[in-house]
Amino acid sequence: MTMLFSSIAAKFRAPAPLKLGTAFAMASALALTAPAQAADIDVEPSGFAVQAENATSKLLLDAAKAGDRLVAVGEFGHIVLSDDGGKTWTQAKEVRSQVALNSVMFVNDKVGFAAGHDATVLKTTDGGETWRVFYRDTEFENPLLAVHFEDENKGYAVGAFSLMVETMDGGETWKTRPVFEGNPNDYHLNDIYRSKAGTLLIPSEFGIVYRSTDGGASFEEIQTDYEGSFWSGLGLSDGSILVYGMRGNIYRSVDEGLTWQPVEADTQKSFGGGVELDDGTVVLSGLNGAVAYSTDMGKSFKTYSRPDRAGFNAVIGGADDTIIIFGVPGLKVMPDTFDAANGAS
């Protein structure tokens, strides 16, 4: 695929080659046998994220809710917080990393995790005000593209070239693992998320979705009809599951990811982020200003194209009938319905 811009490459990467070079293969082998990493890694203050007045107008790649608080992460270790539904934002007080952060999630209103470049995982225990490094692989620095925790203790982070790490003690120790034993591929693992029933899904390349029905202990490879890359997905409140990615491809499953059916979105633009709002509206954000809305639990979408044609990688619900989308220009606020967005253009 054609890269939109280099700094968002962690999420919008070119597909991995079918076979890696010898040197990379050796590095992969080292990573798979690496010992567990100690938590709370010391970082010199010079390596902390810099406080920046314009952090909300720089590249932001993901967002999550910590109770009523909104938390967004992006390049240079920037983490921004909002306590009024996205109307105003402040920067986190202390982030002990300057790596680009691709993913963030919270297990409650205090404890959260973020993952990013240099195989880095950060943890907060105060609702996002301060963050410390709890995992970093200095020998095998593939980017981690997504992080997911089942509870405060059990979590996974996934990334480029099938990199996957897990912890069972809240990030105190980590170990690398394969998606499943004997996996012959080293495809990018672009996200990890949970269905309403508890199935774990990992969207990948070449139309593949990895699926676990035992809490991540084991995964199976599901091949969809699509042959391109899936970048992310959602588990919806009605029990259905979405996966989406390049060239406007959206697929939906009603049997916990075992089979998938294509969904019409009336666009060739790629999607990287999504959210289900409180009223059940599903919104996807993507490249070239694409924002797609569904009012039938992902069975169909109407796509609005923003005049700025910017790339957006995440979306979250905001205050006063708005959504906030996150991407190249930082964050933007827009209406939470297709009709309102289309009427406002």
C-alpha positions as CSV (number, residue, x, y, z in Angstrom):
1,M,0.0,0.0,0.0
2,T,1.1,3.6,-0.4
3,M,2.2,5.2,2.8
4,L,0.3,8.4,3.7
5,F,3.1,9.8,5.8
6,S,6.0,8.2,7.7
7,S,5.1,9.0,11.3
8,I,1.8,7.2,11.1
9,A,3.5,4.1,9.6
10,A,3.1,2.2,12.8
11,K,-0.6,1.9,12.2
12,F,-0.7,2.2,8.4
13,R,2.3,0.0,7.4
14,A,3.0,-1.6,4.1
15,P,2.2,-5.4,4.3
16,A,5.0,-7.6,5.7
17,P,6.9,-9.6,3.1
18,L,6.1,-13.3,2.9
19,K,9.6,-14.1,3.9
20,L,11.9,-12.0,6.0
21,G,15.7,-11.6,5.5
22,T,18.1,-13.8,7.4
23,A,19.1,-11.0,9.8
24,F,15.5,-10.1,10.6
25,A,14.7,-13.8,11.1
26,M,17.5,-14.1,13.6
27,A,16.3,-11.0,15.5
28,S,12.8,-12.6,15.5
29,A,14.2,-15.8,17.0
30,L,16.0,-13.8,19.7
31,A,12.8,-11.9,20.6
32,L,10.7,-15.1,20.9
33,T,13.2,-16.5,23.5
34,A,13.8,-13.2,25.3
35,P,13.4,-13.4,29.1
36,A,10.6,-11.7,30.9
37,Q,11.1,-7.9,31.3
38,A,11.2,-6.2,34.7
39,A,8.5,-3.6,35.4
40,D,8.9,0.2,36.2
41,I,12.0,0.7,34.0
42,D,14.1,3.7,35.0
43,V,14.2,6.5,32.5
44,E,16.3,9.7,32.7
45,P,14.3,12.9,32.8
46,S,15.7,13.9,29.4
47,G,13.8,10.9,28.0
48,F,10.4,12.2,29.4
49,A,7.7,13.6,27.0
50,V,8.1,17.3,26.6
51,Q,5.2,19.6,27.7
52,A,3.9,21.3,24.6
53,E,1.2,23.9,24.2
54,N,0.2,22.4,20.8
55,A,0.1,18.8,21.8
56,T,-3.6,18.5,20.7
57,S,-2.7,19.7,17.2
58,K,0.1,17.1,16.7
59,L,-0.3,13.5,15.6
60,L,-2.6,11.6,17.9
61,L,-3.2,7.9,17.2
62,D,-5.6,6.5,19.8
63,A,-8.1,7.4,22.5
64,A,-9.9,5.7,25.4
65,K,-12.1,6.5,28.4
66,A,-10.9,6.4,31.9
67,G,-14.2,6.7,33.7
68,D,-15.6,10.0,32.5
69,R,-12.1,11.2,31.5
70,L,-11.0,11.1,27.8
71,V,-7.3,10.1,27.2
72,A,-5.5,10.4,23.8
73,V,-2.0,9.3,22.9
74,G,0.3,10.1,20.0
75,E,3.8,11.0,18.8
76,F,6.7,12.0,21.1
77,G,5.0,10.4,24.1
78,H,2.3,13.0,24.1
79,I,-0.7,12.1,26.2
80,V,-3.6,14.5,26.5
81,L,-6.6,14.4,28.9
82,S,-10.1,15.9,28.9
83,D,-12.6,16.0,31.8
84,D,-15.3,17.8,30.0
85,G,-16.1,15.5,27.1
86,G,-13.4,16.9,24.8
87,K,-14.1,20.6,25.1
88,T,-10.8,21.4,26.8
89,W,-7.6,19.3,27.1
90,T,-4.5,19.3,29.3
91,Q,-1.3,17.3,28.9
92,A,-0.4,14.5,31.2
93,K,1.9,15.7,34.1
94,E,4.6,13.2,33.5
95,V,5.2,10.6,30.7
96,R,8.5,8.8,31.1
97,S,8.9,8.1,27.3
98,Q,9.2,10.0,24.1
99,V,8.2,7.2,21.8
100,A,5.2,7.4,19.5
101,L,2.2,5.8,21.3
102,N,-0.1,3.8,19.0
103,S,-2.7,2.5,21.5
104,V,-4.2,3.2,24.9
105,M,-6.8,1.4,27.1
106,F,-8.1,1.5,30.6
107,V,-9.4,-1.3,32.8
108,N,-11.0,1.2,35.2
109,D,-10.9,5.0,35.9
110,K,-7.4,4.8,37.4
111,V,-5.4,2.0,35.8
112,G,-4.5,2.2,32.1
113,F,-1.9,1.1,29.6
114,A,-0.4,2.5,26.4
115,A,1.8,0.8,23.8
116,G,4.0,2.1,21.1
117,H,7.3,2.2,19.3
118,D,10.5,0.5,20.5
119,A,8.3,-2.3,21.9
120,T,7.2,-0.1,24.8
121,V,4.3,-0.4,27.2
122,L,3.5,2.4,29.7
123,K,1.2,2.1,32.8
124,T,-0.7,4.7,34.8
125,T,-2.4,4.2,38.1
126,D,-3.8,7.7,38.6
127,G,-6.1,8.1,35.6
128,G,-3.5,9.2,33.1
129,E,-1.8,11.9,35.0
130,T,1.6,10.1,35.2
131,W,2.9,7.2,33.2
132,R,5.9,4.9,33.7
133,V,7.6,2.4,31.4
134,F,6.6,-1.2,32.3
135,Y,8.0,-2.9,29.3
136,R,10.6,-2.1,26.7
137,D,12.6,-4.4,24.4
138,T,15.9,-2.7,23.6
139,E,17.2,-5.6,21.4
140,F,14.1,-6.1,19.2
141,E,12.5,-2.7,18.7
142,N,9.4,-3.5,16.6
143,P,6.5,-1.2,17.3
144,L,3.7,-2.4,19.4
145,L,0.4,-1.4,17.7
146,A,-2.2,-2.3,20.2
147,V,-2.6,-3.2,23.9
148,H,-5.5,-4.9,25.6
149,F,-6.1,-6.0,29.2
150,E,-8.8,-8.4,30.4
151,D,-8.5,-7.0,33.9
152,E,-5.9,-5.3,36.0
153,N,-3.5,-8.3,35.8
154,K,-4.0,-10.1,32.5
155,G,-3.0,-8.3,29.4
156,Y,-1.5,-8.5,25.9
157,A,0.3,-6.2,23.5
158,V,0.7,-6.9,19.8
159,G,2.6,-5.4,16.9
160,A,4.6,-5.6,13.8
161,F,5.9,-9.0,12.4
162,S,3.7,-11.0,14.8
163,L,5.3,-9.5,17.9
164,M,3.1,-10.4,20.9
165,V,3.9,-10.0,24.6
166,E,1.7,-10.9,27.6
167,T,1.6,-10.3,31.3
168,M,-0.3,-12.0,34.1
169,D,0.6,-9.6,36.9
170,G,-0.4,-6.2,35.8
171,G,2.7,-5.5,33.8
172,E,5.2,-6.4,36.6
173,T,6.6,-9.2,34.3
174,W,6.2,-9.8,30.6
175,K,7.1,-12.6,28.1
176,T,7.0,-12.9,24.4
177,R,4.8,-15.6,22.8
178,P,3.6,-16.7,19.4
179,V,0.0,-16.1,18.4
180,F,-0.2,-19.8,18.2
181,E,2.4,-22.6,18.3
182,G,3.8,-23.4,14.8
183,N,2.5,-20.2,13.2
184,P,4.3,-20.1,9.9
185,N,3.6,-16.4,9.2
186,D,5.0,-13.2,10.6
187,Y,2.2,-10.9,9.7
188,H,1.6,-7.6,11.5
189,L,-0.9,-7.9,14.4
190,N,-2.7,-4.6,14.0
191,D,-5.1,-4.6,17.0
192,I,-6.5,-6.7,19.7
193,Y,-10.0,-6.4,21.1
194,R,-12.8,-8.2,22.8
195,S,-16.3,-9.2,21.8
196,K,-19.3,-8.8,24.2
197,A,-19.1,-12.6,24.9
198,G,-15.4,-12.4,25.6
199,T,-13.8,-13.7,22.3
200,L,-10.5,-12.0,21.6
201,L,-9.8,-10.9,18.0
202,I,-6.6,-9.8,16.4
203,P,-7.0,-8.3,12.9
204,S,-4.0,-8.9,10.7
205,E,-2.8,-9.0,7.0
206,F,-4.1,-10.9,4.0
207,G,-7.6,-10.9,5.3
208,I,-6.7,-12.9,8.4
209,V,-8.3,-12.5,11.8
210,Y,-6.9,-14.4,14.8
211,R,-9.6,-15.6,17.2
212,S,-9.4,-16.9,20.8
213,T,-12.3,-18.3,22.8
214,D,-10.3,-19.2,25.9
215,G,-9.2,-15.7,27.0
216,G,-6.0,-15.6,24.9
217,A,-4.5,-18.9,25.9
218,S,-4.7,-20.1,22.3
219,F,-5.7,-18.5,19.0
220,E,-6.9,-19.9,15.7
221,E,-6.4,-18.3,12.3
222,I,-9.6,-17.3,10.4
223,Q,-9.3,-16.5,6.7
224,T,-12.0,-14.1,5.4
225,D,-12.9,-13.5,1.8
226,Y,-10.8,-10.3,1.8
227,E,-7.1,-10.5,0.8
228,G,-5.9,-7.2,2.2
229,S,-5.0,-5.8,5.6
230,F,-7.4,-5.3,8.5
231,W,-6.3,-2.6,10.8
232,S,-8.8,-2.7,13.7
233,G,-12.2,-3.8,14.9
234,L,-15.0,-3.5,17.4
235,G,-17.1,-5.8,19.6
236,L,-20.6,-4.3,19.6
237,S,-23.3,-4.3,22.3
238,D,-25.6,-6.5,20.3
239,G,-23.0,-9.3,20.3
240,S,-21.8,-8.7,16.7
241,I,-18.2,-8.0,15.8
242,L,-16.7,-5.7,13.2
243,V,-13.3,-5.8,11.5
244,Y,-12.1,-3.1,9.1
245,G,-9.1,-1.8,7.2
246,M,-7.9,-1.0,3.8
247,R,-9.9,0.4,0.8
248,G,-13.1,0.7,2.8
249,N,-13.3,-3.0,3.6
250,I,-15.6,-3.7,6.6
251,Y,-16.6,-7.2,7.6
252,R,-19.2,-8.3,10.3
253,S,-19.5,-11.5,12.3
254,V,-22.5,-12.7,14.3
255,D,-20.9,-16.0,15.4
256,E,-17.9,-14.8,17.5
257,G,-15.6,-14.3,14.5
258,L,-15.9,-17.8,13.0
259,T,-17.4,-16.5,9.8
260,W,-17.5,-13.0,8.3
261,Q,-19.7,-11.1,5.8
262,P,-18.7,-7.9,3.9
263,V,-20.5,-4.6,4.8
264,E,-21.2,-1.8,2.3
265,A,-19.6,1.5,3.2
266,D,-19.8,3.2,-0.2
267,T,-16.1,4.2,-0.1
268,Q,-12.7,3.1,-1.1
269,K,-11.1,4.9,1.8
270,S,-9.3,2.9,4.5
271,F,-10.5,2.8,8.1
272,G,-8.3,2.6,11.2
273,G,-10.5,3.5,14.2
274,G,-14.0,3.0,15.5
275,V,-16.4,3.4,18.4
276,E,-19.9,2.5,19.5
277,L,-21.6,5.5,21.0
278,D,-24.0,5.4,24.0
279,D,-27.0,5.4,21.7
280,G,-25.7,2.5,19.6
281,T,-24.4,4.5,16.7
282,V,-21.2,3.0,15.3
283,V,-18.6,5.5,13.9
284,L,-15.4,4.7,12.0
285,S,-12.6,7.1,11.1
286,G,-10.0,6.7,8.4
287,L,-7.8,8.1,5.7
288,N,-8.6,11.0,3.4
289,G,-11.1,12.5,5.8
290,A,-13.4,9.4,5.9
291,V,-15.9,9.2,8.8
292,A,-18.5,6.5,8.5
293,Y,-21.7,6.2,10.5
294,S,-24.0,3.2,11.1
295,T,-27.3,3.2,12.9
296,D,-28.0,-0.5,12.5
297,M,-25.1,-2.1,14.5
298,G,-22.7,-2.1,11.6
299,K,-24.9,-3.8,9.0
300,S,-24.5,-0.7,6.8
301,F,-22.6,2.6,6.8
302,K,-22.9,6.1,5.3
303,T,-19.5,7.7,4.8
304,Y,-18.9,11.4,5.1
305,S,-15.7,12.9,3.6
306,R,-14.3,15.8,5.5
307,P,-13.1,18.7,3.4
308,D,-9.7,18.6,5.1
309,R,-9.1,15.1,3.6
310,A,-6.8,14.4,6.6
311,G,-6.0,11.0,8.0
312,F,-7.7,9.9,11.3
313,N,-6.9,6.8,13.2
314,A,-9.2,6.9,16.2
315,V,-12.6,8.2,17.3
316,I,-14.4,8.6,20.6
317,G,-17.7,10.0,21.8
318,G,-17.7,13.6,23.1
319,A,-20.0,16.0,24.9
320,D,-23.1,17.7,23.5
321,D,-23.8,15.3,20.6
322,T,-20.2,15.3,19.2
323,I,-17.5,12.9,18.4
324,I,-13.7,13.6,18.6
325,I,-11.5,12.1,15.9
326,F,-7.8,11.8,16.2
327,G,-5.0,11.7,13.6
328,V,-2.6,13.8,11.6
329,P,-3.9,17.2,12.6
330,G,-4.3,16.2,16.2
331,L,-7.9,16.1,17.4
332,K,-11.0,17.5,15.7
333,V,-14.6,17.7,17.0
334,M,-17.5,17.0,14.7
335,P,-21.2,15.9,14.9
336,D,-22.1,12.4,16.0
337,T,-24.6,11.7,13.2
338,F,-24.1,11.5,9.4
339,D,-26.9,14.0,8.7
340,A,-25.5,16.6,11.1
341,A,-22.0,16.1,9.7
342,N,-23.2,16.3,6.1
343,G,-25.3,19.3,6.9
344,A,-22.5,21.1,8.6
345,S,-20.1,20.8,5.6
